[in-house]
Amino acid sequence: MKILIAGGGNMGKTYADAFIANHAISQDDLYILEHYPEKVTFFKSLGFENVFFEVGDYVGEMDVIILAIKPQDTKALFPRLAPLVKPHQIILSIMAGVKMQSIAEAIPTPKIVRAMPNLPAQIGMGMTGFTSTDAVTKEEVFNIQNLLNTTGKTLYFDDENKLDAVTAISGSGPAYVFYFMDAMIATAMEMGFTQVQAEMMVEQTFMGAVHLLNTYNLSCSDWIGKVASRGGTTEAALHQFHAHDLHNLIGDGLRAAWQRAIELGR
């Protein structure tokens, strides 16, 4: 399998590193197309040999072409790619908000996969939702999923519209976690802890809670019940959360993100 990654930004590099580290393909079969000359030099300094500044005939030799560019850069790239892309090649797009139909209208291939990764993909802990056109076979979907799994976990959806909700939940999700952590750290410091102490307590608490959830077959509500004793400290905090309707406020935030994702995709 030969793969071209168009765009050497954070996610482009993430995929390049993950594919090689997980032996998904050999370095000889990985190609990178980068718009900025300094990025070409950078990738070559890391040992990547097939790094290009210009689109060329090599595009037609690829099995998978990954679009890891910004949506606004498609106007410059698509007209150069289109004459070289062949119908059997798979286009894998990780561009936020760009529908598969828009890609199909610009690049003459029926085989298009659209994926929505999130930031933890950079450390192999990502969550990626993806979908594909009907022309992509089950075997090809399986192969693409294996590639995406090198950066974490994946979920396939038949309905492309589900990716708007994926964007709101897991795509934007890390920011919500950081927001809650930041509030806890700031409050801990108000209570007299140093920043280092506050960060250690909050970070380890989050990691420990996630590991508990993954280790035992219990729901979040079950675990809340195990921590919160009647008349205790946790219950006092939960009463405040309930009083301010925090649960529904979080839901409102997610729905706002979902609606914005839909708007951006129009």
Kinemage of the C-alpha trace (Angstrom):
@kinemage 1
@onewidth
@group {chain A} dominant
@subgroup {mainchain}
@vectorlist {calphas} color= white
{ca met a 1} P 0.000 0.000 0.000
{ca lys a 2} L 1.240 3.449 -0.937
{ca ile a 3} L -0.066 6.483 0.931
{ca leu a 4} L 0.202 10.181 0.168
{ca ile a 5} L -0.411 12.647 2.996
{ca ala a 6} L -1.282 16.061 1.586
{ca gly a 7} L -0.468 18.514 4.359
{ca gly a 8} L 2.356 18.182 6.852
{ca gly a 9} L 0.785 20.030 9.765
{ca asn a 10} L 0.107 18.552 13.200
{ca met a 11} L -2.331 15.886 12.025
{ca gly a 12} L -0.408 15.097 8.863
{ca lys a 13} L 2.714 14.456 10.894
{ca thr a 14} L 0.682 12.517 13.464
{ca tyr a 15} L -0.467 10.082 10.788
{ca ala a 16} L 2.977 9.831 9.222
{ca asp a 17} L 4.560 8.981 12.575
{ca ala a 18} L 1.756 6.597 13.594
{ca phe a 19} L 1.793 4.641 10.327
{ca ile a 20} L 5.539 4.069 10.576
{ca ala a 21} L 5.601 3.367 14.319
{ca asn a 22} L 2.798 0.798 13.994
{ca his a 23} L 4.308 -0.795 10.876
{ca ala a 24} L 1.147 -0.032 8.895
{ca ile a 25} L 3.355 0.771 5.890
{ca ser a 26} L 7.051 1.137 5.215
{ca gln a 27} L 8.670 4.539 5.018
{ca asp a 28} L 9.402 3.899 1.342
{ca asp a 29} L 5.659 3.705 0.669
{ca leu a 30} L 4.793 6.909 2.524
{ca tyr a 31} L 4.693 10.152 0.534
{ca ile a 32} L 4.176 13.655 1.883
{ca leu a 33} L 3.050 16.707 -0.077
{ca glu a 34} L 3.785 19.955 1.720
{ca his a 35} L 2.987 23.490 0.603
{ca tyr a 36} L 5.810 25.156 2.542
{ca pro a 37} L 9.453 24.576 1.497
{ca glu a 38} L 10.687 24.735 5.097
{ca lys a 39} L 8.318 21.878 5.982
{ca val a 40} L 9.761 19.806 3.148
{ca thr a 41} L 13.215 20.341 4.620
{ca phe a 42} L 11.895 19.524 8.098
{ca phe a 43} L 10.389 16.179 7.076
{ca lys a 44} L 13.500 15.201 5.161
{ca ser a 45} L 15.583 15.968 8.239
{ca leu a 46} L 13.445 13.418 10.106
{ca gly a 47} L 14.285 10.715 7.588
{ca phe a 48} L 11.245 10.916 5.317
{ca glu a 49} L 12.545 10.607 1.758
{ca asn a 50} L 9.386 10.962 -0.359
{ca val a 51} L 8.575 14.578 0.483
{ca phe a 52} L 7.377 16.891 -2.267
{ca phe a 53} L 6.661 20.567 -2.705
{ca glu a 54} L 4.785 20.150 -5.995
{ca val a 55} L 2.056 17.809 -7.182
{ca gly a 56} L 3.439 15.272 -9.668
{ca asp a 57} L 2.839 11.973 -11.476
{ca tyr a 58} L 3.557 10.104 -8.233
{ca val a 59} L -0.005 10.979 -7.166
{ca gly a 60} L -1.379 8.412 -9.610
{ca glu a 61} L 0.686 5.661 -7.976
{ca met a 62} L -0.957 6.021 -4.567
{ca asp a 63} L -3.551 3.698 -3.052
{ca val a 64} L -4.717 6.223 -0.463
{ca ile a 65} L -4.515 10.009 -0.569
{ca ile a 66} L -5.026 11.669 2.818
{ca leu a 67} L -6.245 15.258 2.790
{ca ala a 68} L -4.770 16.762 5.960
{ca ile a 69} L -4.967 20.343 4.782
{ca lys a 70} L -7.066 23.296 5.903
{ca pro a 71} L -10.407 23.617 4.075
{ca gln a 72} L -9.398 27.006 2.689
{ca asp a 73} L -6.376 25.406 0.983
{ca thr a 74} L -8.550 23.131 -1.190
{ca lys a 75} L -9.035 25.836 -3.822
{ca ala a 76} L -5.329 25.749 -4.606
{ca leu a 77} L -4.753 21.989 -4.209
{ca phe a 78} L -7.824 20.338 -5.745
{ca pro a 79} L -7.355 21.656 -9.318
{ca arg a 80} L -3.786 20.294 -9.283
{ca leu a 81} L -4.781 16.913 -7.835
{ca ala a 82} L -7.888 16.311 -9.933
{ca pro a 83} L -6.194 15.485 -13.284
{ca leu a 84} L -3.916 12.931 -11.595
{ca val a 85} L -6.342 11.058 -9.343
{ca lys a 86} L -7.670 7.737 -10.637
{ca pro a 87} L -11.086 6.158 -9.885
{ca his a 88} L -9.645 3.234 -7.886
{ca gln a 89} L -7.789 5.491 -5.448
{ca ile a 90} L -9.239 6.249 -2.009
{ca ile a 91} L -9.433 9.834 -0.812
{ca leu a 92} L -9.341 10.033 3.004
{ca ser a 93} L -10.277 13.510 4.223
{ca ile a 94} L -9.770 14.746 7.791
{ca met a 95} L -10.817 18.291 6.880
{ca ala a 96} L -13.395 19.612 9.327
{ca gly a 97} L -16.752 20.527 7.822
{ca val a 98} L -15.991 19.512 4.221
{ca lys a 99} L -18.664 17.122 2.940
{ca met a 100} L -17.827 14.133 0.778
{ca gln a 101} L -20.043 15.515 -1.985
{ca ser a 102} L -17.910 18.662 -2.151
{ca ile a 103} L -14.772 16.563 -2.520
{ca ala a 104} L -16.395 14.361 -5.184
{ca glu a 105} L -17.351 17.424 -7.213
{ca ala a 106} L -13.726 18.614 -7.230
{ca ile a 107} L -11.799 15.321 -7.523
{ca pro a 108} L -12.998 12.631 -9.945
{ca thr a 109} L -13.039 9.563 -7.703
{ca pro a 110} L -16.043 7.755 -6.215
{ca lys a 111} L -14.038 6.330 -3.295
{ca ile a 112} L -14.079 8.915 -0.522
{ca val a 113} L -13.698 8.460 3.228
{ca arg a 114} L -14.295 11.293 5.662
{ca ala a 115} L -12.889 11.121 9.190
{ca met a 116} L -13.088 13.338 12.274
{ca pro a 117} L -10.124 12.701 14.614
{ca asn a 118} L -9.406 14.587 17.814
{ca leu a 119} L -6.300 16.044 19.450
{ca pro a 120} L -5.244 12.991 21.526
{ca ala a 121} L -4.579 11.206 18.227
{ca gln a 122} L -1.177 12.890 18.486
{ca ile a 123} L -0.257 10.512 21.324
{ca gly a 124} L -2.089 7.426 20.057
{ca met a 125} L -5.120 8.039 22.321
{ca gly a 126} L -7.432 9.609 19.776
{ca met a 127} L -11.091 9.026 19.025
{ca thr a 128} L -12.005 9.121 15.349
{ca gly a 129} L -15.431 8.877 13.765
{ca phe a 130} L -15.492 8.127 10.049
{ca thr a 131} L -17.769 7.329 7.137
{ca ser a 132} L -17.448 6.574 3.433
{ca thr a 133} L -19.188 6.689 0.087
{ca asp a 134} L -20.930 3.559 -1.174
{ca ala a 135} L -18.139 2.943 -3.698
{ca val a 136} L -15.674 2.119 -0.895
{ca thr a 137} L -15.785 -1.648 -0.377
{ca lys a 138} L -15.995 -3.346 3.030
{ca glu a 139} L -12.410 -4.518 2.635
{ca glu a 140} L -11.273 -0.977 1.879
{ca val a 141} L -13.201 0.377 4.884
{ca phe a 142} L -11.456 -2.246 7.018
{ca asn a 143} L -8.047 -1.203 5.668
{ca ile a 144} L -8.757 2.488 6.298
{ca gln a 145} L -9.947 1.688 9.805
{ca asn a 146} L -6.683 -0.122 10.507
{ca leu a 147} L -4.801 2.990 9.437
{ca leu a 148} L -6.932 5.252 11.628
{ca asn a 149} L -6.592 2.839 14.556
{ca thr a 150} L -2.869 3.596 14.680
{ca thr a 151} L -3.849 6.869 16.385
{ca gly a 152} L -6.385 5.446 18.858
{ca lys a 153} L -9.938 4.124 18.555
{ca thr a 154} L -12.457 4.475 15.744
{ca leu a 155} L -16.181 4.253 15.075
{ca tyr a 156} L -17.696 3.849 11.602
{ca phe a 157} L -21.012 5.519 10.743
{ca asp a 158} L -23.188 4.898 7.687
{ca asp a 159} L -24.666 8.393 7.919
{ca glu a 160} L -22.244 11.237 7.167
{ca asn a 161} L -24.402 13.631 9.193
{ca lys a 162} L -23.315 11.761 12.325
{ca leu a 163} L -19.884 13.355 11.914
{ca asp a 164} L -21.341 16.713 12.932
{ca ala a 165} L -22.244 15.178 16.287
{ca val a 166} L -18.853 13.437 16.454
{ca thr a 167} L -17.275 16.874 16.048
{ca ala a 168} L -19.334 18.190 18.970
{ca ile a 169} L -18.653 15.230 21.271
{ca ser a 170} L -15.165 13.838 20.673
{ca gly a 171} L -13.721 16.394 18.260
{ca ser a 172} L -14.267 19.328 20.605
{ca gly a 173} L -14.449 17.106 23.686
{ca pro a 174} L -10.862 17.482 24.920
{ca ala a 175} L -11.443 21.225 25.328
{ca tyr a 176} L -14.411 20.537 27.609
{ca val a 177} L -12.269 18.260 29.764
{ca phe a 178} L -9.494 20.864 29.932
{ca tyr a 179} L -12.085 23.514 30.837
{ca phe a 180} L -13.332 21.483 33.810
{ca met a 181} L -9.780 20.627 34.869
{ca asp a 182} L -8.753 24.268 34.650
{ca ala a 183} L -11.615 25.256 36.967
{ca met a 184} L -10.576 22.577 39.473
{ca ile a 185} L -6.915 23.630 39.356
{ca ala a 186} L -7.781 27.304 39.831
{ca thr a 187} L -10.026 26.507 42.804
{ca ala a 188} L -7.408 24.233 44.359
{ca met a 189} L -4.912 27.090 44.197
{ca glu a 190} L -7.460 29.376 45.891
{ca met a 191} L -7.553 26.787 48.673
{ca gly a 192} L -3.842 27.259 49.244
{ca phe a 193} L -2.160 24.649 47.057
{ca thr a 194} L 0.705 25.536 44.738
{ca gln a 195} L 0.093 25.279 41.005
{ca val a 196} L 2.252 22.135 40.802
{ca gln a 197} L 0.334 20.498 43.634
{ca ala a 198} L -3.033 21.493 42.190
{ca glu a 199} L -2.167 20.239 38.713
{ca met a 200} L -0.875 16.920 40.050
{ca met a 201} L -4.021 16.284 42.106
{ca val a 202} L -6.414 17.178 39.297
{ca glu a 203} L -4.533 15.373 36.509
{ca gln a 204} L -4.138 12.170 38.517
{ca thr a 205} L -7.771 12.325 39.600
{ca phe a 206} L -8.954 12.480 35.993
{ca met a 207} L -6.628 9.694 34.857
{ca gly a 208} L -7.623 7.499 37.781
{ca ala a 209} L -11.341 8.055 37.193
{ca val a 210} L -11.062 7.153 33.496
{ca his a 211} L -9.080 4.009 34.299
{ca leu a 212} L -11.701 2.942 36.853
{ca leu a 213} L -14.441 3.424 34.274
{ca asn a 214} L -12.510 1.340 31.747
{ca thr a 215} L -11.594 -1.402 34.212
{ca tyr a 216} L -14.965 -2.266 35.744
{ca asn a 217} L -18.399 -2.744 34.217
{ca leu a 218} L -19.998 0.156 36.050
{ca ser a 219} L -21.659 3.315 34.713
{ca cys a 220} L -20.707 6.877 35.551
{ca ser a 221} L -23.779 7.070 37.810
{ca asp a 222} L -22.645 3.916 39.621
{ca trp a 223} L -19.241 5.449 40.315
{ca ile a 224} L -20.755 8.739 41.473
{ca gly a 225} L -22.790 6.744 43.968
{ca lys a 226} L -19.652 4.983 45.234
{ca val a 227} L -17.852 8.292 45.839
{ca ala a 228} L -20.755 10.331 47.205
{ca ser a 229} L -21.821 9.287 50.705
{ca arg a 230} L -24.958 10.751 52.281
{ca gly a 231} L -24.237 14.090 53.926
{ca gly a 232} L -20.613 14.032 52.786
{ca thr a 233} L -18.315 16.376 50.878
{ca thr a 234} L -19.030 14.991 47.433
{ca glu a 235} L -22.757 15.320 47.977
{ca ala a 236} L -22.251 18.978 48.941
{ca ala a 237} L -20.504 19.628 45.624
{ca leu a 238} L -23.123 17.684 43.649
{ca his a 239} L -25.910 19.714 45.274
{ca gln a 240} L -24.271 22.864 43.914
{ca phe a 241} L -23.946 21.324 40.445
{ca his a 242} L -27.620 20.320 40.505
{ca ala a 243} L -28.702 23.718 41.830
{ca his a 244} L -27.085 25.406 38.830
{ca asp a 245} L -28.358 22.723 36.421
{ca leu a 246} L -24.796 21.933 35.352
{ca his a 247} L -25.793 18.643 33.716
{ca asn a 248} L -28.156 20.382 31.314
{ca leu a 249} L -25.745 23.283 30.802
{ca ile a 250} L -23.144 20.815 29.556
{ca gly a 251} L -25.752 19.325 27.243
{ca asp a 252} L -26.600 22.791 25.946
{ca gly a 253} L -22.926 23.374 25.184
{ca leu a 254} L -22.646 20.131 23.240
{ca arg a 255} L -25.787 20.912 21.275
{ca ala a 256} L -24.423 24.384 20.447
{ca ala a 257} L -21.218 22.784 19.148
{ca trp a 258} L -23.296 20.294 17.134
{ca gln a 259} L -25.372 23.068 15.577
{ca arg a 260} L -22.234 25.032 14.710
{ca ala a 261} L -20.711 21.956 13.058
{ca ile a 262} L -23.847 21.618 10.911
{ca glu a 263} L -23.656 25.303 9.947
{ca leu a 264} L -19.991 25.082 8.985
{ca gly a 265} L -20.677 22.086 6.756
{ca arg a 266} L -23.264 23.885 4.629
